[in-house]
Amino acid sequence: MNRFTTLAAVATLATSVAAPTLAHQTRLPTEAPAGAQRVVMMCTNDAATRSAFRREHGAPPTFVTAEQALQARATGETWATPRCMNAREHGRLQQTLTTYASVR
């Protein structure tokens, strides 16, 4: 019985050491590095929003269009701080992404 317990413990230990290594090898090469982001927020362009954004993210908001957001998605571009988009551009982005999803 002791021999079986010892073998089971060794097998469990070997599996626990090998599992993270094997999991790391299966990552897709197209995955973004850890910590990278491509966040787009819907923002207004008033003083209160600009102040709150600067306080939260440490930089003034940078506004992008739906086309720029799609281009960043296609090229894999990432940003250190989130980008802002007005409601109209957000609607365009949502419509385009919905169209892409329906075609797939």
N, C-alpha and C positions, 0 to 999 in steps of 0.2 A: 504494500500500500504506500509506503514511503517513496518508493521508486516512482510510482505513478504521480504522486503529488509533486515531486521534484521535477519530473518531465513536464507536467502541466504548468508549473511556475516558470520554467525556462521558456516554454513555448509562448506563454502569455507575455513575458518580458520581451522576447524577440519580436512578437507582433506589435507591441506598443512602440518599440523603437523604429520598426520598419514602416509602419502605417503613415506617419507624417512625411517621410521621405518619398514614399510612393505617391501620396496625395499631391505633393509639390511637383512631381514629375508630370502629372496629368494636366497641369494648367495650360490653357491655350495661349499661344504666343501673342494673340491679339488683345489679351486682357490689359487694361490700364494698370500702371504701377499703383501700389498701395498709397492712399492719400490723395491721388489725383481725382479731380472732379470736373464735371461739366454741368453745373447747376444754373438754371435760368429761373428767375423769380419774376412774378408779375408785380411791377412797382409803378407808382405815380411819380411825376417829376415835380413835387413840391418841396418846400424847405424842410418840413417835418420828416418826410420820407428820406431825404438826402441826409439829414442829421442822424436819424436812427440807423440808416445803413452804414454810415461812417463809424458810428459808435459800435455797432455790432461786428463789422468786418474790417475796420481799420483803413478803409479806402472809400473814396466817393463812388457812387454807383456808375457802372458803365452800361449803357443801353445798347442792345443788339436788336437786329431785325430777325424775322423768322428765317429769312434766307441765310443770314450769317450763322444762326444757330444750327441750321441744317448742314451748312458747309463745315462747321466745327465738328459736328457729329460724323460726317463722312470722312474727314481727315484725321479724326481721333484727337483733335486739339483739346487740351484741358486748361483749366483756369485756377489760379490761386484763390480768387474770390469769386462769388457768384456774379452772374451778369443779370441785368434787369431788362424787362420787356414790358411795353405798355399793353393794355388790354386788346387793342386792335391787332398788334403783331402776335400776341398770344393766340388769338382766334385763328389767324392765318397758319401759325405753326401747328395748332391742334387739328385744323382741317387737313393740312398736308400729311401729317402723321397718320390720321384716320384713313386717308386715301391710300397711303402706302400699305397700311395694315389690311385693307380690304382687297388689295391686289394680291397679296401673299396668300 
